[in-house]
Amino acid sequence: MASPLDITYNNMKLEGQKTIGFGKYYQHTYEEIYMSDYKYCKWCLSVNAGSFSMYDFQQYILKIDRLC
């Protein structure tokens, strides 16, 4: 049986495959952006979400940061 941590990790891997629908990294995956441009992620967190896609990406960043 998978542990809660394993389940969370697998869910985050799946969520990381979502693609962004806005801005500089349009159609790049959440994981790709998080791993390659954390400064951009921090900027995304500093502004009000102008779309659901941005809000969803902000939530992904916050979840990953809590896990690390």
Residue pairs with C-beta under 8 A, 6 or more apart in sequence:
2 10
8 67
12 60
12 63
12 64
12 67
13 31
15 30
15 60
15 63
16 29
16 30
16 31
16 34
16 60
17 29
17 30
17 31
18 29
18 30
18 56
18 57
18 60
19 27
19 28
19 29
19 30
20 26
20 27
20 28
20 29
20 30
20 33
20 53
20 57
21 27
21 51
21 53
22 50
22 51
22 53
22 54
23 54
24 40
25 32
25 33
25 37
25 40
30 57
30 60
33 40
33 41
33 57
34 41
34 60
34 61
34 64
41 61
44 54
44 57
44 58
44 61
45 58
45 61
45 62
49 55
49 58
